[in-house]
């Protein structure tokens, strides 16, 4: 850098340069070489920016003349010529890209759509390759890419998702050969997450069979892990998640849970709080799943026994949900806005996603119970002589019918919040300003929602790094809507709304099986409902 005239350059002699002494000037000292470097680069950048600015001004001079009055009002005030600190800003093109990679977007999509508790999301963001095994991280990316592909209608992303899926399967198979890896939580969770992939990547009904196969694999792994898995909160939570999803699959297939699951569930009672709402519901879910399979396979033929056991299970559910902590309750909001979504003129507001899943899980059980009760009573009324002659049975038939209408309405009222309603500008924003079911907005998914307290699980062990996944990998809401559609008391308008809403759920969440269930209702159920007219 020069500060003297061209014929008297600084010779950098210390403590003062000889040229300064000869000219009888005060030497200002020597600038740090790093400062000189930045000064030099700033001067270069300034010259480049000035040249680019001059070029652009010349190219757009004709446009500037026609819009002079508009441009002048928005122009920045001209800086003084002697303002040395007014350096031009550096172009963003000179900086490294801050846009998330496709893998990061996939992970964000996964946590936004399939995880209730985001403890694992925080760990993943901080140490993406250190805290998770390769099999688990690859499984997460496969599911995230598949969902992101469905959302953006991108076949190329689905191709990448399937590649990740194949890699994840290989990694899991390798883990299963290791005595240490086979018992790790990450291995079990990876298998469970790959089950979600099936509901996202396939538009055929065979996807539910593939999903069930993954759950069976997870159930077999639970057996290998044995009772010692219950000594840790994470192990107990994983067992609860997998058996809840497995129960949903068994109900769909009308089969009983594996025997070792029942044995382990009895062992689990030694480690859990018997008053915990989740475990109380879990206990009834397991009892009902096996009872339902016994009824469907004719293992219980006595109609009075079927009726009595059904009523006993319903009473257990009523007792379980009769006195809940505030955070597990929900509010009812009345609204005339958006009738296509708020179908009944009201919708539910839950404090967190786990509460909504729990309530809809209970409703699904009760729908099936009251369908069984109605079927048994109607069959008993038609026998000769009638099996049920006491007036109490007629009253029970009406009660079950009324309960089915109410249960259907409650499931329908839970849908808006699942889809993020009300959004900005909609009704009652003060009542429900945030959704625990926040979904990505096209074309980019949101970052993992880990900041809002409304999405956190109100559990004492919420600090565990095992996430609380949405029950049945996102298929629970479509399954609940499907049950509404197949009930005996469903009307044509409600059925048509269910079909269209299932397709909407599939479009928004990326769960392709929602559309598969909609097609099934349209092809098999709708004609019979129309024929009743």
matplotlib code that plots the C-alpha trace (Angstrom):
import matplotlib.pyplot as plt

x = [0.0, 1.2, 0.5, 3.5, 4.0, 5.3, 8.9, 8.9, 7.6, 7.6, 10.7, 9.1, 12.2, 11.4, 10.7, 10.2, 10.9, 14.0, 12.0, 9.7, 12.7, 14.4, 11.2, 10.7, 7.3, 5.7, 5.7, 2.2, 3.6, 3.0, -0.4, -0.9, -0.4, -3.9, -5.4, -3.6, -4.9, -8.5, -8.1, -6.7, -9.5, -12.1, -10.6, -10.8, -14.4, -15.3, -13.8, -15.7, -18.9, -18.5, -17.8, -20.9, -23.0, -21.9, -22.5, -26.1, -26.8, -25.9, -27.9, -31.0, -30.7, -33.7, -35.9, -34.7, -35.8, -39.4, -39.7, -37.7, -40.4, -41.0, -37.3, -36.3, -38.8, -37.2, -33.5, -31.1, -29.6, -26.2, -23.3, -20.7, -17.6, -15.2, -17.1, -14.3, -16.4, -19.2, -17.9, -20.1, -21.8, -20.3, -22.5, -24.3, -22.9, -19.5, -20.8, -21.3, -24.9, -27.0, -29.8, -30.4, -29.4, -32.0, -31.1, -31.5, -34.9, -35.8, -34.9, -36.9, -39.9, -39.7, -39.6, -42.4, -44.7, -44.0, -42.6, -44.6, -41.7, -38.7, -35.9, -34.3, -34.6, -32.4, -29.8, -29.9, -29.4, -26.4, -24.7, -26.3, -23.7, -22.6, -25.6, -27.6, -26.6, -26.3, -29.3, -31.5, -30.4, -30.7, -34.2, -35.2, -33.9, -35.7, -39.0, -38.4, -37.5, -40.6, -42.9, -41.2, -41.5, -45.3, -45.6, -43.7, -44.8, -41.2, -40.6, -36.8, -37.0, -39.0, -36.2, -33.7, -36.0, -36.1, -32.3, -32.1, -34.6, -32.5, -29.4, -31.3, -32.5, -28.9, -27.7, -30.4, -29.7, -26.1, -27.1, -29.3, -26.2, -24.4, -25.2, -24.7, -26.4, -29.5, -30.5, -29.9, -32.8, -31.6, -32.0, -35.5, -36.5, -35.1, -37.2, -40.3, -39.5, -39.1, -42.6, -43.7, -42.0, -44.4, -47.4, -45.7, -44.1, -46.9, -50.3, -51.4, -53.2, -50.3, -48.4, -50.3, -49.2, -45.6, -46.1, -47.4, -44.3, -42.0, -44.0, -43.8, -40.0, -40.0, -42.1, -39.6, -36.8, -38.7, -38.7, -34.9, -34.5, -36.4, -37.7, -34.4, -35.5, -38.0, -35.3, -34.9, -37.5, -36.5, -37.0, -40.5, -41.5, -40.3, -42.3, -45.4, -45.0, -44.4, -47.2, -49.7, -48.8, -48.8, -52.3, -53.6, -52.2, -53.7, -57.1, -56.9, -56.0, -58.4, -55.6, -54.4, -51.2, -48.2, -48.2, -44.8, -46.1, -48.8, -46.2, -43.9, -46.8, -47.5, -43.8, -44.0, -46.5, -43.6, -42.0, -44.8, -47.1, -50.5, -52.2, -50.5, -53.1, -51.1, -50.4, -54.0, -55.2, -52.4, -53.7, -57.3, -56.0, -54.2, -57.2, -59.5, -57.2, -57.3, -61.0, -61.8, -59.8, -61.6, -65.0, -64.1, -62.7, -65.7, -63.6, -66.3, -69.8, -72.0, -73.7, -74.3, -70.7, -69.7, -72.1, -71.0, -67.3, -67.9, -69.7, -66.9, -64.2, -66.3, -66.6, -62.9, -62.4, -65.0, -63.2, -59.8, -60.9, -63.2, -60.8, -57.9, -55.3, -55.9, -53.2, -54.9, -58.3, -59.6, -61.8, -64.6, -64.6, -67.6, -67.1, -69.0, -65.9, -64.4, -67.4, -65.4, -63.0, -65.0, -67.8, -70.0, -69.7, -67.2, -63.8, -61.6, -58.5, -56.0, -53.1, -50.7, -50.6, -50.3, -53.6, -55.3, -53.8, -54.9, -58.5, -58.9, -57.3, -60.0, -62.7, -61.6, -61.9, -65.3, -66.6, -65.6, -67.1, -70.5, -70.5, -70.1, -72.8, -75.3, -74.6, -75.1, -78.3, -79.8, -78.9, -80.5, -83.7, -84.1, -83.8, -86.9, -87.7, -85.9, -82.8, -83.1, -86.5, -85.8, -86.3, -82.8, -81.5, -83.6, -82.3, -78.7, -79.2, -80.3, -77.4, -74.9, -76.4, -76.3, -72.7, -71.7, -73.0, -71.2, -67.9, -68.1, -68.7, -65.8, -63.4, -64.5, -64.1, -60.5, -59.5, -59.1, -56.4, -54.5, -54.3, -53.1, -56.5, -57.1, -54.3, -53.4, -56.4, -58.9, -61.4, -60.5, -56.8, -56.6, -58.1, -55.7, -52.7, -50.4, -50.9, -49.1, -49.6, -47.7, -47.2, -44.7, -45.9, -45.0, -42.5, -40.2, -40.7, -40.2, -37.4, -38.0, -40.6, -38.7, -39.3, -43.0, -44.1, -47.4, -45.7, -43.9, -45.0, -46.1, -44.1, -41.6, -39.2, -39.5, -35.7, -35.0, -33.6, -36.1, -38.8, -42.5, -43.7, -47.2, -49.1, -49.2, -46.7, -49.3, -51.9, -54.0, -56.1, -56.8, -57.7, -60.1, -61.8, -62.0, -63.8, -66.3, -66.9, -67.7, -70.0, -73.6, -75.0, -72.9, -74.9, -74.1, -73.0, -70.8, -69.3, -68.5, -66.9, -64.8, -63.6, -62.6, -60.9, -58.9, -57.6, -56.8, -54.9, -52.9, -52.0, -51.0, -49.2, -47.8, -49.4, -50.4, -52.5, -55.0, -55.9, -55.9, -58.5, -60.5, -60.6, -61.7, -64.6, -65.6, -65.6, -67.1, -68.9, -70.4, -72.6, -74.2, -74.9, -76.5, -78.5, -80.1, -82.0]
y = [0.0, 3.5, 6.6, 8.7, 10.3, 8.0, 9.3, 8.7, 5.3, 3.8, 1.6, -0.1, 0.5, 0.3, 2.2, 4.8, 4.7, 6.7, 8.5, 10.0, 11.1, 12.6, 14.6, 15.6, 13.9, 11.9, 8.3, 6.8, 3.3, 0.1, -1.6, -5.3, -7.4, -8.9, -5.5, -4.6, -7.8, -7.0, -3.3, -4.4, -6.9, -4.2, -1.9, -4.6, -5.4, -1.7, -1.3, -4.4, -3.3, 0.2, -1.3, -3.6, -0.8, 1.5, -1.3, -1.9, 1.8, 2.1, -0.9, 0.3, 4.0, 4.0, 2.2, 4.6, 7.6, 6.3, 5.6, 8.5, 9.8, 6.4, 5.5, 8.8, 8.4, 5.1, 6.0, 5.9, 9.3, 9.8, 9.3, 12.0, 11.6, 11.7, 9.0, 6.3, 3.9, 3.6, 0.4, -1.5, -4.7, -8.0, -9.9, -12.9, -14.9, -14.7, -16.5, -20.3, -21.4, -21.5, -23.5, -26.9, -30.0, -32.4, -34.8, -32.0, -31.3, -34.9, -35.1, -32.0, -33.4, -36.6, -34.8, -32.4, -35.1, -38.3, -37.3, -36.0, -35.4, -33.7, -34.7, -36.7, -33.9, -31.7, -34.3, -35.0, -31.3, -31.0, -34.3, -35.7, -38.4, -39.2, -39.7, -42.0, -45.2, -45.3, -47.6, -45.3, -42.1, -43.7, -44.9, -41.4, -40.0, -42.6, -41.8, -38.0, -38.2, -40.3, -37.8, -34.8, -36.5, -36.9, -33.3, -31.8, -34.4, -35.2, -38.7, -38.2, -37.7, -40.9, -42.7, -41.3, -42.3, -45.9, -46.0, -44.9, -47.5, -50.3, -49.0, -48.9, -52.5, -53.6, -51.8, -53.2, -56.7, -56.2, -54.9, -58.0, -60.2, -58.4, -59.5, -55.9, -54.0, -56.3, -55.0, -51.4, -49.0, -47.5, -50.8, -51.4, -47.8, -48.1, -51.1, -49.3, -46.2, -48.3, -49.5, -45.9, -45.9, -48.4, -46.2, -43.3, -44.9, -47.2, -46.5, -50.1, -52.0, -54.3, -51.5, -52.2, -55.8, -54.7, -52.3, -55.2, -57.2, -54.6, -54.5, -58.3, -57.9, -55.3, -57.6, -60.4, -58.0, -57.1, -60.7, -60.9, -57.8, -59.5, -58.0, -56.1, -53.5, -52.3, -51.1, -48.0, -45.3, -45.4, -49.2, -48.9, -46.2, -48.1, -51.2, -49.0, -47.5, -50.7, -52.7, -49.8, -49.8, -53.6, -53.6, -51.3, -53.7, -56.7, -55.0, -54.4, -58.0, -59.3, -61.4, -61.6, -60.1, -62.5, -64.4, -63.1, -59.5, -60.4, -62.0, -59.0, -56.7, -58.4, -58.1, -54.4, -53.8, -54.0, -50.9, -48.5, -46.2, -47.9, -44.5, -43.2, -42.5, -43.9, -47.3, -47.6, -47.1, -49.4, -52.2, -51.9, -51.7, -55.1, -56.7, -55.5, -56.5, -60.1, -60.1, -58.6, -61.4, -64.0, -62.7, -62.4, -66.0, -67.4, -68.5, -66.9, -67.9, -67.2, -63.9, -63.0, -63.5, -61.3, -58.6, -58.7, -58.6, -55.8, -53.8, -54.5, -53.2, -50.1, -49.4, -49.8, -47.1, -44.8, -45.1, -44.5, -41.3, -40.0, -38.0, -36.8, -34.2, -30.9, -31.4, -34.5, -32.9, -31.0, -28.0, -27.6, -24.5, -23.6, -22.0, -21.5, -20.9, -23.4, -25.9, -28.2, -28.8, -27.9, -30.2, -30.2, -26.5, -27.2, -28.8, -30.0, -28.3, -30.6, -29.5, -31.7, -34.3, -37.2, -36.3, -36.3, -39.7, -41.1, -39.9, -41.1, -44.4, -44.8, -43.8, -46.4, -49.1, -47.9, -47.7, -51.3, -52.3, -50.7, -52.2, -55.6, -54.8, -53.7, -56.7, -59.1, -57.4, -57.3, -61.0, -61.9, -59.9, -61.9, -65.4, -67.5, -67.2, -63.9, -64.2, -60.7, -59.8, -57.6, -53.8, -53.1, -54.7, -52.4, -49.5, -50.7, -50.9, -47.2, -46.3, -48.0, -46.3, -42.9, -43.6, -44.4, -41.1, -39.2, -41.1, -40.5, -36.8, -36.6, -38.2, -35.8, -32.9, -33.9, -33.6, -29.8, -29.6, -32.5, -30.4, -27.3, -25.5, -22.6, -21.1, -17.4, -15.2, -17.9, -17.9, -18.0, -17.5, -16.5, -19.9, -21.9, -19.9, -22.9, -26.4, -29.4, -31.0, -28.4, -29.7, -28.5, -25.8, -26.5, -26.4, -26.7, -28.5, -26.6, -27.2, -29.7, -28.1, -28.2, -24.8, -24.6, -26.1, -27.3, -30.1, -31.5, -34.6, -34.0, -37.0, -37.2, -39.0, -36.5, -36.0, -39.4, -39.3, -41.8, -39.9, -40.5, -41.4, -40.8, -44.0, -46.4, -44.1, -41.5, -44.1, -43.6, -40.6, -42.3, -45.5, -43.6, -41.9, -45.2, -46.7, -43.8, -44.7, -48.4, -48.0, -49.1, -45.8, -43.6, -41.4, -40.6, -37.0, -38.0, -40.8, -38.5, -36.1, -38.9, -40.0, -36.5, -35.8, -39.0, -37.8, -34.4, -36.0, -38.0, -34.9, -32.9, -35.5, -37.7, -40.8, -42.5, -45.1, -42.5, -42.3, -46.1, -46.2, -43.5, -45.6, -48.6, -46.7, -45.2, -48.6, -50.9, -48.8, -45.9, -48.0, -49.9, -46.6, -45.1, -48.3, -47.8, -44.8]
z = [0.0, -0.8, 1.3, 0.2, -3.2, -5.9, -5.5, -1.8, -0.9, 2.5, 3.0, 6.1, 8.3, 11.9, 14.2, 11.5, 7.8, 6.5, 3.8, 6.5, 8.5, 5.4, 4.5, 8.1, 8.3, 11.1, 10.2, 10.9, 11.6, 9.8, 9.2, 10.0, 6.9, 7.4, 7.5, 4.3, 2.7, 3.6, 2.5, -0.8, -1.4, -0.4, -2.9, -5.6, -4.6, -4.7, -8.2, -9.4, -7.9, -9.4, -12.8, -12.6, -11.4, -14.3, -16.8, -15.5, -15.4, -19.1, -20.1, -18.3, -19.1, -21.4, -18.8, -16.2, -18.2, -18.6, -14.9, -13.5, -11.2, -9.6, -9.3, -7.8, -4.9, -4.0, -4.5, -1.6, -0.7, -2.3, 0.0, 0.4, -1.8, 1.1, 3.2, 3.4, 5.5, 2.9, 1.2, -1.2, 0.1, -1.1, -3.5, -2.1, -5.0, -3.3, -0.2, 0.1, -0.4, 2.7, 1.1, 2.8, 0.9, -0.3, 2.5, 5.1, 3.6, 3.7, 7.4, 8.1, 6.3, 8.4, 11.7, 10.7, 9.6, 11.5, 14.9, 17.9, 20.3, 18.7, 21.2, 18.5, 16.0, 18.2, 18.4, 14.7, 13.9, 16.2, 15.4, 12.2, 11.7, 15.3, 17.4, 15.0, 13.4, 9.6, 9.3, 11.3, 9.5, 6.1, 7.0, 8.0, 4.8, 2.7, 4.4, 4.2, 0.5, -0.3, 1.5, -0.1, -3.5, -3.0, -1.9, -4.8, -7.4, -8.2, -9.6, -9.4, -5.6, -5.3, -7.2, -4.7, -1.9, -3.1, -3.4, 0.2, 1.1, -0.5, 1.3, 4.6, 4.2, 3.6, 6.7, 8.9, 7.7, 8.6, 12.0, 12.6, 12.2, 15.0, 18.6, 19.8, 17.0, 17.0, 20.4, 19.8, 19.9, 16.6, 14.8, 16.0, 15.2, 11.7, 11.0, 12.2, 10.1, 7.0, 7.5, 7.1, 3.8, 2.4, 3.1, 1.3, -1.7, -3.0, -4.4, -4.3, -1.5, -1.2, 0.6, 3.8, 3.6, 3.2, 6.1, 8.2, 7.3, 8.7, 11.9, 12.2, 11.8, 14.6, 16.8, 16.3, 17.3, 20.4, 21.4, 21.0, 23.2, 26.0, 29.3, 29.9, 27.3, 29.9, 32.3, 30.2, 29.4, 25.7, 25.6, 27.1, 24.7, 21.7, 22.9, 23.3, 19.8, 18.0, 19.7, 19.1, 15.3, 15.3, 16.9, 14.2, 11.5, 13.3, 13.4, 9.7, 9.0, 11.7, 13.4, 17.0, 18.3, 18.7, 21.9, 23.0, 22.8, 25.4, 27.6, 27.4, 28.0, 31.3, 32.2, 31.3, 34.1, 36.6, 35.1, 34.3, 36.2, 36.1, 36.2, 33.0, 30.4, 27.5, 29.2, 30.4, 26.8, 25.5, 27.8, 26.4, 22.9, 23.2, 24.9, 22.2, 19.3, 20.3, 21.2, 17.7, 16.1, 18.1, 17.1, 13.4, 13.3, 15.1, 18.2, 20.3, 19.1, 22.1, 21.2, 24.8, 25.7, 22.7, 23.9, 27.5, 26.7, 24.2, 26.9, 29.4, 27.0, 26.4, 30.1, 30.5, 27.8, 29.4, 32.8, 31.2, 29.5, 32.3, 34.3, 32.2, 33.0, 31.2, 28.6, 27.4, 26.9, 23.9, 23.1, 20.7, 18.4, 16.4, 13.0, 9.8, 7.8, 5.4, 5.3, 3.1, 5.9, 9.0, 7.8, 10.9, 11.8, 14.6, 15.1, 17.9, 19.3, 21.1, 23.2, 21.4, 18.7, 21.1, 22.6, 19.2, 18.4, 21.7, 21.4, 17.8, 18.8, 21.4, 19.0, 16.5, 19.1, 20.2, 16.6, 16.1, 19.5, 18.7, 15.3, 17.0, 19.6, 16.9, 14.8, 17.8, 18.9, 15.4, 15.0, 18.3, 17.5, 14.3, 15.8, 16.4, 19.1, 19.7, 21.8, 23.2, 24.5, 27.5, 26.7, 27.9, 24.7, 22.5, 24.5, 24.1, 20.3, 20.3, 22.5, 20.3, 17.2, 18.9, 20.0, 16.4, 15.1, 17.9, 17.3, 13.6, 14.2, 16.7, 14.2, 11.5, 13.9, 14.6, 10.9, 10.6, 13.2, 11.7, 8.5, 10.3, 10.5, 11.1, 9.1, 9.1, 8.5, 9.4, 12.2, 15.9, 15.6, 19.3, 20.3, 18.2, 16.9, 16.3, 15.1, 16.6, 13.2, 11.3, 7.7, 5.1, 2.6, -1.0, -2.5, 0.5, 3.8, 7.1, 9.4, 12.2, 14.5, 17.8, 19.3, 20.1, 23.4, 21.9, 20.0, 23.0, 24.7, 28.3, 29.6, 32.4, 30.1, 27.2, 27.4, 25.8, 22.3, 21.1, 19.2, 19.7, 16.2, 15.0, 15.6, 12.6, 10.7, 9.7, 8.7, 11.8, 10.6, 7.2, 9.1, 11.4, 8.4, 6.7, 9.7, 9.5, 5.9, 6.5, 9.5, 8.9, 9.8, 7.4, 5.0, 1.4, 2.1, 4.9, 2.9, 0.0, 2.4, 3.8, 0.4, -0.7, 2.6, 2.4, -0.9, 0.6, 3.5, 1.0, -1.0, 2.0, 4.1, 1.3, 2.8, -0.5, 1.3, 2.2, -1.5, -1.7, 1.1, -0.6, -3.8, -1.9, -0.3, -3.6, -5.4, -2.7, -0.1, -2.0, -4.4, -1.4, 0.5, -2.6, -3.1, 0.4, -0.9]

ax = plt.figure().add_subplot(projection="3d")
ax.plot(x, y, z, "-o")
ax.set_aspect("equal")
plt.show()
